[in-house]
């Protein structure tokens, strides 16, 4: 087992920046050592958004592959500078990269996360692991979500049925019972909420869900959006911002041009809460506890809607068990890097639908 210090990096579908976490793993137990958040410059964020939603320029993708790698490297070095650790203390970086395409159900299936690992290894002097999703897809899986195996390692408890709910740009659940690990993407998390408030109010996100709380849910619009085929797909399933984005939303709003903008925000928040709650109910287990992580945990209006629709399980943050909800996903990719360096599988075949467990990620030596 290659125990020691690892760095994990996650830049999710919300495009709000790079989360970097340093963890220490000893005998299978991991602890958070340091963290750092680096926002994408506005110009880069806009270019990434365009590339993910409608970009078709190979040159643009290749340029952003290098530019993202430079920012991932800066984030690593900033995070390290906040500690006593040196480059040689770090076993590896696990960098998820920035997803610009994820199409696991096409023929052939494919996924693409940019942030060139050669550049990261060169700029940081640390062995870098990335492209975690592709091996799972090659084995017939969805390639995502990958965090459930980490959630299981941290949060499984024999006498409780738990759901770990990550609300990032896309929301996903990990269902932990005594005998089984399952999980999948439930649909949009924060991404549509952020897209809409950026579109109509020029704000990055809806603080505490206050804007949504000022509106009324349009039940007809909500019902129409919930008819999207993704919600009817059986597990395993995964999705991304190349599917759920502002273009997706605007198609549904064609007949609602006079709807107050705050009502649309409220309806989108209800869409996230309902799609999450429906899938947890479909898990058909007596769920004792829902542990929430990701940026959505700070949206008080969203959390209240989820509690209303799931009155029985206790709903709490992962902080209850000592793990800051803002850093769970970055920590997951540090843990996945440890799995790769130790020659251990990183996917959960019961989650992704792959033909079996696989060692995930390519290793780029420093």
C-alpha positions in Angstrom: 0.0 0.0 0.0 1.5 3.4 -1.1 0.4 5.3 2.1 1.4 8.9 2.6 0.3 12.3 1.4 -1.9 12.7 -1.7 -3.4 15.7 -3.5 -6.8 15.6 -5.1 -8.3 18.1 -7.5 -11.9 18.5 -8.7 -13.3 21.1 -11.0 -16.9 20.2 -11.4 -19.8 21.0 -13.8 -20.6 24.2 -11.9 -17.4 25.7 -13.3 -16.9 27.7 -10.1 -13.2 26.8 -9.8 -10.7 24.2 -8.8 -10.9 22.6 -5.4 -7.6 21.1 -4.2 -7.2 19.0 -1.1 -4.2 17.4 0.5 -4.9 14.3 2.5 -2.9 11.8 4.5 -3.7 8.1 4.2 -2.4 5.6 6.7 -3.7 2.0 7.0 -6.8 2.8 4.9 -7.7 5.9 7.0 -7.6 9.3 5.5 -7.6 12.8 7.0 -7.7 16.2 5.4 -4.4 18.1 5.8 -5.0 21.3 3.8 -7.3 22.7 1.1 -7.3 25.5 -1.4 -9.9 26.9 -3.8 -8.9 28.7 -7.0 -11.5 30.4 -9.1 -11.3 30.2 -12.9 -10.6 33.6 -14.4 -13.8 34.9 -16.0 -12.5 34.6 -19.6 -11.4 30.9 -19.0 -14.7 30.1 -17.4 -16.6 31.5 -20.4 -14.4 29.5 -22.8 -14.9 26.3 -20.9 -18.6 26.9 -20.7 -18.8 27.4 -24.5 -16.6 24.4 -25.2 -18.7 22.1 -23.0 -22.0 23.3 -24.4 -21.4 24.0 -28.0 -17.7 24.3 -28.8 -16.5 22.4 -31.9 -13.0 23.8 -32.3 -10.2 21.3 -31.9 -7.7 24.1 -31.5 -9.7 25.7 -28.7 -10.0 22.3 -26.9 -6.2 21.7 -27.1 -5.4 25.2 -26.0 -7.8 24.9 -23.0 -6.3 21.5 -22.2 -2.9 23.2 -21.6 -4.4 26.3 -19.9 -6.4 24.3 -17.5 -3.3 22.2 -16.6 -1.5 25.4 -15.8 -4.2 26.5 -13.4 -4.4 23.0 -11.8 -0.7 23.2 -11.3 -0.9 26.7 -9.7 -3.6 25.4 -7.3 -1.4 22.5 -6.2 1.5 24.8 -5.5 -0.7 27.3 -3.6 -2.1 24.5 -1.5 1.3 23.1 -0.7 2.6 26.5 0.2 0.1 26.6 3.1 1.7 23.6 4.7 5.2 22.4 5.8 5.2 19.7 3.1 7.7 19.6 0.2 7.2 18.2 -3.3 8.9 15.0 -2.4 6.5 14.4 0.4 3.5 14.0 -2.0 3.0 10.5 -3.5 0.8 11.7 -6.3 -1.8 14.2 -7.5 -5.2 12.8 -8.5 -6.6 15.4 -10.9 -10.1 14.8 -12.2 -9.7 17.5 -14.8 -12.5 19.6 -16.3 -15.2 17.6 -18.1 -16.1 19.0 -21.5 -17.9 15.9 -22.9 -19.5 12.9 -21.2 -21.5 10.5 -23.4 -21.5 7.0 -21.8 -24.6 5.8 -23.7 -23.5 6.7 -27.2 -22.0 4.1 -29.6 -19.1 4.1 -29.0 -19.2 5.6 -25.6 -16.7 8.4 -24.7 -15.8 10.9 -22.0 -13.3 13.8 -22.0 -11.8 15.7 -19.1 -9.1 18.3 -20.0 -6.1 19.5 -18.0 -3.0 17.9 -19.5 -1.4 15.7 -16.9 2.0 15.9 -18.6 2.0 19.7 -18.0 0.8 19.2 -14.4 3.6 16.7 -13.6 6.1 19.0 -15.3 5.0 22.2 -13.5 4.6 20.7 -10.1 7.3 18.0 -10.1 4.7 15.5 -8.7 3.5 12.3 -10.3 0.1 13.0 -11.7 -2.9 10.7 -12.3 -5.8 11.6 -14.4 -8.4 10.3 -16.9 -10.1 8.3 -14.2 -13.3 7.7 -16.1 -12.1 6.2 -19.4 -11.1 2.7 -18.1 -14.5 2.2 -16.5 -16.2 3.2 -19.8 -13.9 0.8 -21.7 -15.2 -1.9 -19.3 -18.8 -1.1 -20.3 -19.5 1.3 -17.4 -20.8 4.8 -17.2 -17.4 6.2 -16.1 -19.2 8.1 -13.3 -19.9 8.7 -10.6 -16.5 7.6 -9.1 -16.9 9.1 -5.7 -19.2 6.3 -4.3 -16.2 4.0 -3.6 -14.7 6.7 -1.5 -18.0 7.4 0.2 -18.2 3.8 1.1 -14.6 3.8 2.6 -15.5 6.8 4.7 -19.1 6.5 5.7 -20.4 2.9 5.6 -21.7 1.9 9.0 -23.0 -1.6 9.6 -26.1 -0.7 11.6 -27.3 2.2 9.3 -28.5 2.5 5.8 -27.0 5.7 4.5 -27.2 7.8 1.4 -24.4 10.2 0.6 -25.8 13.0 -1.5 -23.3 15.1 -3.4 -24.9 18.3 -4.9 -22.4 19.7 -7.3 -23.3 21.0 -10.7 -24.8 17.5 -11.2 -26.2 15.7 -8.2 -25.4 12.1 -7.4 -26.1 9.6 -4.7 -24.2 6.8 -3.0 -26.4 4.2 -1.3 -24.6 2.4 1.5 -26.2 -0.7 3.1 -24.7 -3.6 5.1 -24.1 -5.6 2.0 -24.3 -3.4 -1.1 -23.0 -0.2 -2.6 -25.0 1.4 -5.4 -25.3 4.9 -6.7 -25.7 7.1 -9.8 -26.3 10.7 -11.0 -29.8 11.9 -10.2 -29.8 14.9 -12.6 -29.1 18.6 -12.2 -27.7 19.9 -8.9 -26.6 23.5 -8.9 -25.8 23.9 -12.6 -29.2 25.0 -13.8 -29.7 27.2 -10.7 -26.4 28.9 -11.4 -27.1 29.2 -15.2 -30.4 30.9 -14.7 -29.4 33.4 -12.0 -26.3 34.3 -14.1 -28.6 34.7 -17.1 -31.2 37.0 -15.5 -29.4 38.6 -12.6 -25.7 38.5 -13.6 -24.9 36.7 -10.3 -22.7 33.6 -10.0 -25.1 31.7 -7.7 -28.2 32.1 -5.6 -26.9 32.9 -2.1 -28.8 30.6 0.4 -31.4 30.1 -2.2 -32.9 33.5 -1.3 -33.8 34.4 -4.9 -35.6 31.1 -5.4 -37.4 31.5 -2.0 -38.8 34.8 -3.2 -40.6 33.0 -6.1 -43.4 30.4 -6.5 -42.9 27.0 -8.1 -44.7 26.7 -11.5 -46.0 23.1 -11.2 -46.7 22.8 -14.9 -43.2 23.7 -15.8 -41.8 21.5 -13.2 -43.9 18.5 -14.4 -42.7 19.1 -18.0 -39.0 19.2 -17.0 -39.4 16.1 -14.9 -40.5 14.3 -18.1 -37.0 14.5 -19.5 -35.9 11.0 -20.6 -32.9 11.1 -18.3 -35.1 10.9 -15.2 -36.7 7.7 -16.5 -33.5 5.9 -17.2 -32.7 3.0 -14.9 -29.4 2.9 -13.1 -26.6 2.8 -13.8 -26.7 6.3 -15.3 -24.6 9.4 -15.4 -24.9 12.8 -17.0 -23.1 16.2 -17.3 -23.3 19.9 -18.2 -23.1 19.1 -21.8 -26.7 17.8 -21.3 -28.2 19.8 -18.5 -27.3 23.5 -19.2 -28.9 26.8 -20.2 -29.7 25.5 -23.7 -31.7 22.6 -22.1 -33.5 25.1 -19.9 -34.3 27.5 -22.6 -36.0 24.8 -24.7 -38.3 24.2 -21.8 -39.1 27.9 -21.3 -40.4 28.5 -24.8 -44.0 28.6 -23.6 -43.1 30.5 -20.4 -41.7 33.8 -21.6 -43.9 35.8 -19.3 -43.1 33.8 -16.2 -41.4 35.9 -13.5 -37.7 35.1 -13.3 -37.8 34.3 -9.6 -40.5 31.7 -10.2 -38.3 30.0 -12.7 -35.5 30.0 -10.1 -37.9 28.5 -7.5 -39.0 25.9 -10.1 -35.4 24.9 -10.9 -34.6 24.5 -7.2 -37.7 22.3 -6.9 -36.5 20.3 -9.9 -33.2 19.5 -8.2 -34.9 18.7 -4.9 -37.6 16.5 -6.5 -35.3 14.6 -8.8 -32.9 13.9 -5.8 -35.7 12.9 -3.4 -37.5 10.7 -6.0 -34.4 8.7 -6.6 -33.7 8.2 -2.9 -37.2 7.0 -2.5 -36.8 4.6 -5.4 -33.8 3.0 -3.6 -36.4 1.0 -1.8 -34.4 0.8 1.5 -35.3 2.1 4.9 -32.9 5.1 4.6 -31.8 6.1 8.1 -29.6 9.0 7.2 -28.7 11.3 4.3 -25.2 12.9 4.4 -24.9 15.9 2.1 -21.8 17.3 0.6 -21.0 19.6 -2.3 -21.9 23.3 -2.8 -25.6 22.6 -2.7 -25.4 22.0 1.0 -25.2 25.8 1.5 -28.5 26.5 -0.4 -30.8 26.6 2.5 -34.0 26.8 0.4 -32.9 23.7 -1.6 -32.1 21.8 1.6 -35.5 22.7 3.1 -37.3 21.4 0.0 -35.3 18.1 0.2 -36.2 17.8 3.9 -39.9 18.4 3.1 -39.9 15.6 0.5 -37.8 13.2 2.7 -39.3 13.6 6.1 -38.1 10.3 7.6 -34.3 10.0 7.2 -32.1 12.3 9.2 -30.6 14.8 6.8 -27.3 16.3 7.8 -24.0 17.5 6.4 -20.9 15.2 6.2 -19.4 17.7 8.7 -21.4 15.8 11.3 -18.8 13.0 10.8 -15.8 15.3 10.6 -15.5 15.7 6.8 -16.1 19.2 5.5 -18.8 19.0 2.8 -16.9 21.4 0.5 -13.9 19.1 0.2 -15.3 15.6 0.0 -15.0 15.4 -3.8 -11.5 16.7 -4.0 -10.5 14.3 -1.3 -12.1 11.5 -3.3 -9.6 12.1 -6.1 -6.7 12.1 -3.8 -8.0 8.7 -2.5 -8.5 7.5 -6.0 -4.8 8.4 -6.7 -3.8 6.3 -3.7 -5.9 3.4 -5.1 -4.1 3.7 -8.5 -0.6 3.9 -7.0 -1.4 0.9 -4.8 -2.6 -1.2 -7.8 -6.2 -1.2 -6.4 -9.5 -0.6 -8.2 -11.0 2.8 -8.1 -14.4 2.1 -9.6 -17.4 0.5 -8.0 -18.9 -1.8 -10.7 -22.2 -1.9 -9.0 -22.4 1.8 -9.4 -21.1 2.4 -12.9 -22.3 -0.9 -14.5 -18.8 -1.9 -15.6 -17.9 -5.5 -16.1 -15.9 -5.5 -13.0 -13.5 -3.6 -10.8 -10.7 -1.8 -12.6 -7.6 0.2 -11.7 -8.6 3.7 -12.9 -6.4 6.5 -14.2 -3.2 6.9 -16.2 0.0 7.6 -14.3 2.3 10.4 -15.5 5.6 10.2 -13.6 7.2 13.3 -12.3 
